[in-house]
Amino acid sequence: MAESDKNEIYLSSSPHFHSPLTTSKIMWMVVIALLPICAAGVIIFGLRALDVLILSVSSCVLFEFLFNTIVYGKKEPEKKWTIKDGSAVITGLLLACTLSPLVPFWQVILGAFFSMVVIKGFFGGLGQNIWNPALGGRAFLFICFPTTMGAQWLDPATDAVSGATILSQASQFTSYWDLFLGRQGGCIGETAAICILISGLFLISIKIIDWRIPLSFIGTVALFTLISGGDVLAAILSGGLFLGAFFMATDYVTSPVTPWGRVIFGAGCGLITFLIRRFGGYPEGVMFSILFMNCIYPFLNNITPRIYGYGKKKKEAK
């Protein structure tokens, strides 16, 4: 080697610590974790739930493909096939999980369009969106169509249409066990707490998501419910708390990257959820709480700084 080569300094862009986990692998692992939750929704609510799930996923994939083809087709043709990273599939599954099985099909398509084009596409695509795309689509539908989004639910025990969920009639449920197993009216992927808990713990165990946001989110709701004299178990087992805490609030793009930032983020989501449930006009507050905290996560990163470029030194092999 020449003397000049020995003195050369090589510079490269981040990341400097490499991991076998790619964005695509992470996304598809989340998809796998969501499948038991979706299956539980189909078992509880029937084939109508399966139709909503299939329509939501296919619509999200199609709208992202069309948007990227129109916007990036000639300059960056590889962006047309972003279905490979699995993000559109996740958005479709999460959007469907937050919908009632009775929602009209055309509203599912409209929600998918708003999620993929307005919330994600207009802001630059994967990694650039400010809000969680699935929750953004659900919020759009909730505001535009409050009757179908918040007033019609399918009771799995009787197969009858109900005008209220457990949260709006907190004292009327058969047992905590029924809440845990999902024997309650609600959205497709929000009722079976046991499936969401197992899937969430699975993602934590393989380090796909961090435990700080779900724990601080659920713990804050439980704490303030206890202080206010409410039913803690009913509060955490009903509604979209588990799904939001494990799968929505932990979104990489719209949540803090610092440990303490994540704790504050989750606690903020929990506090806003409690306030909306306790004093607001809506029985549920998970969606609005996460969307609000999505707006301030860059601020949380700034006030809880983290030094990058350092890591644990690996032991050298003998």
N, C-alpha and C positions, 0 to 999 in steps of 0.2 A: 504494500500500500504506500502510495506517495506521501511525502510529509504534508503536502497541502490538504490531502484528504483527511488526515488525522485531526486537523484543526477546524474542520467544517462543523457548523452548528446547524442541526436540522430542526426546523420549526414546522409545526402542524396545528391544525385547528382542533378544538375539543370534539369529542371526549378523548381524554388521555388515558382514562381507565376503561378498558374494554370489557364487555359482558356478553356472554352467549345469548342473552335475551335481546331480541330485536322488537321493534314496535309491532311487527306482524305477529310474532309469537305471543306477546303480551295480550294483544287484542283477541286472538283466537282462544287463549286460555280463559279470558273473561267470557267469551261466547260459550265455552264448555261449561263454565260455572253457572251460566244463566239457563242452560237447558233443563236442569231439574226443576227450576222455578217455573219455567214455561210449561213443562209437563204437568206439574201440580195444578197450574191454572186450567189446563185442558181437562184434567181429571175432575176438578171441582166444578167447572162451569160448562163443560161440554164442548162439542165440536165448533160452536160459534166462537169460542175463544181461539181455537186453532186457526180458523179463518182470519181472524183479526191479526194474529201473529204472522201468518204467511203473507198477508196483504201488506202489513206494515214493513216487514223486512224487504220484500220485493220492491215496494215503492221507494224505500230509502236508497236501495242499490241502484235502481233505475234513474232516479232524479240526480244522484251524484254522478252517474255515468254521463247523463245528458248534459249536465252543467259543465263538467270538466271537458267534455268533447267540444262544446260550444266555445268555452273560454280559453282552454289550453290546447285544443286539438292539434293545431298546426305547429305551435311553438314548443310545447312539451307534451308530445303524444303519450308518453308513459303515464301521465296523470289520469288518463281516461280509465285506466284499469286499477284504480285505487281500491276496488273490491278485494284485492289481494291482501290488504292490510287488515281487513275485518272491521274497520271502524263503522262503515255504513250498516253492517249486519248488527253490530252492538246497538247502534242508535235505533234501528228498527225494532229489535227485541225489547229494549228499554221503553221505547215509546208505547209499544203494544202492552207491556206490563203495567203501564200507568193508566190504561184505558179500561172502561167498563166493557164487558163482553157484549153489551147491547148497543155499543156505539155504531152509528151508521157507517157503512163502508166508505162512502165518499168523504166523510170527515177524517177517517184514517189516512186516506190518500192526501188530503189537504194538510194534515198535521205532518206527514212525512215530507211533503214539499217545503213547508216552512222550516222544518228542522234542518234539512240537507242544503237547501238553497239559500234561505235568508240567514239563519243562525250560523251555519257552517261555511257555505260557499262564498257569500258576500264578504265575509271577514277574512278570506284567504285560504280556507280549507283546513285540513287537519293540522292541529297545533296552533292555529291562529284565532280560533273562536273565543269569545269572551264568556259566553254562557254554555252550559251543558246543552247540546243540541236536542236531545230527547225531551228534556224538561222545558226547553224553549218552545218546542212544538206543542207540548201538552198545555203550557200556559196560554198559547195562542188559541187553542181549541177551547180551553176553559173560559176564557174571556168572551170569545165570540159565540159559543154555544153552551151557556151555563146549564140549560135544561138537560141536555143529553150527557154532559160531562159531569154534572154534580148532583143530579136529582133522580137518576134512574139506575137502579142496581138489581142484580140478579141474586136472589136468596138461594144458595145451594141446597138448603134443607128442604125447600118446598118448590123450587123451580119457578117461583113467582117473582114478578117485578116488584121491587120495594122502592120506596122514596127516601130511605135513610140508610146510613151505614152505622156501624157500632159507635163511631166517634160522635155522630150526631145524636145518638141515643145511648150514651155511655153506660147507663144503668141496666140496659136491656140486652143481656147476652146470657147464654146458658151456662158456660163455664170457661175458665181460663184455658183449659185443655182444648176446647173448640177453637179458641182464638189461636192457639199455638199450631193447631193442625190446619187451620184455614177454613173452618166451617162457619163462614160469615160472608155477608155481602161485601163487595168491594171491587177493586180493579183486578185484572187478570193475574198479575204477578205480585200483588201486595198482601194477599191474605194468608198464604201458607208460611208463617213465621219460621217454622222448623226448617224448611227448605232454604229459605234465604239465609238463616243463621249458619247452616252447614256449608253452603256455597261461599258465604263471606269468610268464614273461618278457613276454608280451603285456600282462598286467595291470599289470606294473611299468612298462612303456613308456608306457602311457596313464594312469599315476598313479592307478590304482584301488587298488593295494596298495603298501605301502612295502617297499623292498628289504632293510631292516635285519633284519626278523624271519626271512625265509627264509635269508639269508646267515649270520646268527649261529647259527641252528638247525642248518643242514647243516654249517657250518664247525666247530661245537663237536663234533658227532658224529664228523666226520672227524678232528679233532685228537686226541680221546681214543682213538679206535680206533687211530690211528697210534702213539700213546704206548704203548698196551697190546699192540702187536704184531699187531693184527688186520688184516684185509683191508679197506682203506679204500674201494675202489671197490665191493666187494660190500656193504659196510655202507650206503653212501649210495644205491645203485641198487636195493636190494631192500627189501621191506617197504613201509610206508606213509610213509616219511620225506619224499619229495618232495610227495606229496599233502597231508600234514599241514603241512609247512612253508609251502607256497604258498597253500593254500585253507582250512586249519583254523585255524592259529595266527594268521593275519592277519585274522581276523574282527573287524570294527570294534567290536562291542559288548563282546567279551571279551578285548581286548588293549589295551595301553597306548596313549596318544595322544602321549606325548613321545618324541623320537628316542632318547635314551639308555635310556628305559624299554623301548622296543622291542628294543634290542640286548640288554639284560639278560633280557628275556622270552624271546627266541629262544635265547640261550645257556643259560638255565635249562631250557628244553624239551630242548635238545640234550644237556645233562648228564644229566638224568633218563632220557632215552631210552637213552643209552649205559649207564648203571648198571643199568637193568632188563634190557637185552639181555645185558650182560656177567655180572651177578651174580644177576639175578632168576629167578623160575620161569617167566616168559613169554619167548618168543623175540622178541616185539615190545614196544616201550615208548612208541611215539609217542602213542597214545591217552591213556594215563594221564599222560604228561608234560604234554600240553596242558591236560587237565582240571585238573591240579594248579596249573599256572601261571595258569589262568583265575581261580583263587581269590585270587591275590595281585596281580593287575594293578592294582587301585586303590592298593595300597601302592607299587607301582613309579611310578605317576603322582605320588604325594606326595613321594617321595624324589628324583625327577628333575623338579623344577618347570619349568613353561613359562609365560611371560607371554603372555596372550591379548590381542587387540585391536590387535596390531601386524602390519604386513605390508610388503612391498616397495612403495615408492612408484612408481606408474606414470608413465612419461614423458608429459608433456602434449603433445598434438598441436600442431604449429606451424601 
